[in-house]
């Protein structure tokens, strides 16, 4: 923990970049997909729910970035 704190203190700009990159997907999932909370109970069920949510988020991003035809071609 002390080593990590020293790295953070030495490079505060890297921490800002990391927070901005990681925060966007979770904010989008919470707002766009209305996933501010989990609908299931139990760790295994919550993991499954989160996996499905992230899969849908990634598919949406893929469609936005490369389009439906190119995404289907890449998967086939």
N, C-alpha and C positions, 0 to 999 in steps of 0.2 A: 504494500500500500504506500509506503514511504517513497519507493522508487517511482511509482506511478504519479504521486503528487509532485515529485521533483520534475518529471517530464512535463506535466501540465503547467507548472509554474514557469518552466523554461520556454514553453511554446504555446502561449495562450491563443495565438492566431489559428493554430491547427485545431484547437478545441472548438473555436467558433465555426470553422468550416465544417467540421464533423457534425456538430449539432444541427447546422442548417441542412446538411445532406440527409441526415437520418430523420429529422423531424417531418419533412414533407410527406413521405409515404404514410406515416402514421396519422398525420393530420388529415390527409385525403381519405384514408380508410375510415376514420372516425366521422368525418362530415359527409362525404359523398355516399358512402355505403351505410351510413347510420349505424356504425359499429362502435359506439361509445362504451358498450359493455358486452359481456358474453351471455349468450342465451342458454348455454349448457352448464352443467356442474361437473366437477371432477377434473383433475389435471389432464387425463387422457382425452376426454371429450373436448376440453378447451383447446388442447393442442390441435385436434382435428378441425375444430371450427376456425381456428386461426390459420391453419394450413389452407383451408378452402378460401378464406378471405384473401390471403396473400396471393393465391393462384389466380383468383379473379382480378385482383389489382394488376398483376403482371400481364395477364391477357389483355386487359384494357390498355395498358401502356404499350404493349406490342402492337395492338391494332392502331393506336394513335400514331406511333412512330413509323411503322413500316406498312401499314394497311392490311386489310383482310386477305387479299390474294397472296401477297408475299408471305404473310404469316402461315397461311395454309400450305404454300409451297415449301416453306422451311420445315414444317412439321412432317409433311409426307415424304 
